[in-house]
Structures are given as structure tokens and as C-alpha cells.
Amino acid sequence: MAKLENKVALITGAAAGLGEGIATVYAKYGAKLCLVDISEEVEKTAERLRKEYNAEIITFVGDVSDKEQMKNAVAQTVEKFGEINILCCNAGICRLAPFEEMSDEILDLHINVNIKGVWYTCQAAIPYMLKNGGGSIVIASSVTGDMVADAGEAAYAMSKAALVGLTKCLAVEYADRNIRVNCTQLGYARTPMVEKMALESNPEDPESVIKDIARAVPMKRLAKPTEVGELFAFLGSDESSYITGSQFVIDGGSTLPETMSMGTK
Ligand SMILES: NC(=O)c1ccc[n+]([C@@H]2O[C@H](COP(=O)([O-])OP(=O)(O)OC[C@H]3O[C@@H](n4cnc5c(N)ncnc54)[C@H](O)[C@@H]3O)[C@@H](O)[C@H]2O)c1
């Protein structure tokens, strides 16, 4: 039996980037899916996965920072599939700016999408998970904020570190009611978000930024979205049944080196 067969999963930010990678792996392992995104492109992702994996998928076009919309997304999932077992809180945004120039608008966007978006999605799904007798929540945090950061990422880093705290609290609060909550801490994957950040970092030569990221990673490359999807699938599945409140770094070793020059290599 495929590891996610008979599981119903809702994935946010599933139109592109990592969310699309997570959705692809979930479809491969037989999950029934509700793909949520603010972009209508999410239907194209769903159509591809229906064709490739014969997957049962509904889509919901909505904004994770809108509480009512997330309630609707979860309600429609349960109406279609009867329950919800896994929540992948992946949708997120990143805008770079020097700290002293960072506008309240940018700050609020990170709080609304990256923090409140996860909060509302979890609040909408947990009552149904409790009715089902449990579930698994996987939250996309980052190495940024909790472990490392680059200049200009103050709002993003703060929002991603906040998700580690939310993970810990929800994990302990629901552990005896069989809802597990874990977070992933990714280094870099090449997605539309990272391509945009590279452009903001060096408008003349964004490709050099991507190359420099890869050069600094011990594995010498960025992650593929489906590699991140495999981690989300493990954490969503019963294979991780005794894991809760944990942080999973997936970064090709990028946070390991102490320097770029010291040592025998
Ligand atoms: N790509 C990386 O290297 C990286 C590293 C660490 C963490 N992350 C995290 O992984 C998640 C996905 O990142 P990505 O690189 O795939 O981003 P991306 O920008 O490439 O894709 C994000 C998707 O989320 C959707 N989205 C954006 N705002 C939304 C909203 N308010 N409501 C619903 N959908 C919304 C977008 O339309 C898009 O389809 C984010 O939470 C990000 O912080 C990414």
C-alpha cells in the first residue's frame, strides 16, 4: 500500500514551487488532496497530477491570511472526502528590504501570510482532526530565522522563527489527542520565490546569486521541491507516528560549515 493511501491532505501554496513539489509527492503516494493557493494556476497543478497519478484532487483558490477562506477550504475538503488527516502549511512569502527602510506594509504582509496564515489554517483543520481521532500537521518554517539569516530578511526571518514556537506549542497541546505537529527547516530550493529574491539581491545578474548559494552548500546544489515533498510525506504519514514537536533541517548541509576557507579541503 502506498504510504499516503486513504489519507486526505490539504496543502497550501500548492500552485508552484515547494507546494507543487509536496503535492506531486503526496499524489504519488496515493493521498486525496485539496490544493489551496491564492493563484488560479493551482488548477493547472491539479490537472497535471490527476493525469500523472490518477489522483483525487479538489482545488481552492484563496488567501491563507483570510480566516473565513481557510475555514471554507477545510470545510470543502471534509465535504468532498469525509475527513482531513494531514495539513501541509506551506504557503509563505518573502520580501527583502534594509531593516531601517522596511515598511509597515512589508512587516504586516509577513505577519499576515507567514504567521497568521498558518495559524488560521491550523485553527480551521484541528476541530475536524479531533473528530477523526487525530492527524498530522507539517509547517514550512526555514533555517532562516531560527538558525541563520541574511541581511534584508528581518521580517521573513522573524516570521519563520515564530513558526517554530507555534509548532512546539501545538505539538504539546494536542499530543494526547493524537495530532502530531512538526516543522521543516529548508535551506534553499530553486522556486519562483528564490528566483525573485535573487533578482532583488542582484538585478543585473540574478543567476550569479543562485550559483553562489549552490557554491556555499556542501552538497553544491539547491534542493529539488520533490526532495522537500518526501520529507513532508514522511512527516504526514504514519511512518513518523512517534514524532511530534520536532524541527527537521533539510539543507544539503548548508548550515554546517564554520568557515568557507579553514580546513584540509
Ligand atoms: N524556496 C526556498 O528555498 C525556501 C526555503 C525555506 C523555506 N521556504 C518556505 O517554503 C514555502 C514555499 O516557498 P516557495 O519557495 O515554494 O515559494 P513560492 O513563492 O515559489 O511559491 C509559493 C506559493 O504560495 C502561494 N501563495 C503566496 N501567498 C499566498 C497566500 N496568501 N495564500 C495562499 N497561497 C499563497 C503562491 O501563489 C505560490 O504558488 C514558504 O513558506 C517559504 O517560506 C522556502
The ligand as an ORCA input file, in Angstrom:
! r2SCAN-3c Opt
* xyz 0 1
  N      12.325     28.069     -1.628
  C      13.132     28.042     -0.590
  O      14.357     27.969     -0.735
  C      12.562     28.064      0.817
  C      13.447     27.915      1.890
  C      12.930     27.857      3.188
  C      11.577     27.939      3.398
  N      10.741     28.101      2.336
  C       9.303     28.202      2.616
  O       8.596     27.267      1.827
  C       7.321     27.789      1.480
  C       7.139     27.777     -0.045
  O       8.163     28.539     -0.635
  P       8.390     28.612     -2.210
  O       9.818     28.899     -2.406
  O       7.759     27.441     -2.881
  O       7.541     29.938     -2.554
  P       6.937     30.391     -3.978
  O       6.722     31.856     -3.879
  O       7.793     29.889     -5.075
  O       5.525     29.649     -4.019
  C       4.575     29.956     -3.012
  C       3.183     29.580     -3.424
  O       2.311     30.051     -2.384
  C       1.270     30.836     -2.972
  N       0.877     31.881     -2.020
  C       1.541     33.022     -1.724
  N       0.837     33.755     -0.860
  C      -0.306     33.066     -0.597
  C      -1.440     33.326      0.214
  N      -1.536     34.450      0.925
  N      -2.410     32.394      0.259
  C      -2.332     31.265     -0.477
  N      -1.298     30.979     -1.288
  C      -0.289     31.869     -1.333
  C       1.861     31.399     -4.253
  O       0.846     31.761     -5.184
  C       2.731     30.253     -4.724
  O       2.020     29.334     -5.517
  C       7.271     29.206      2.055
  O       6.601     29.175      3.287
  C       8.728     29.548      2.243
  O       8.929     30.489      3.247
  C      11.191     28.181      1.060
*
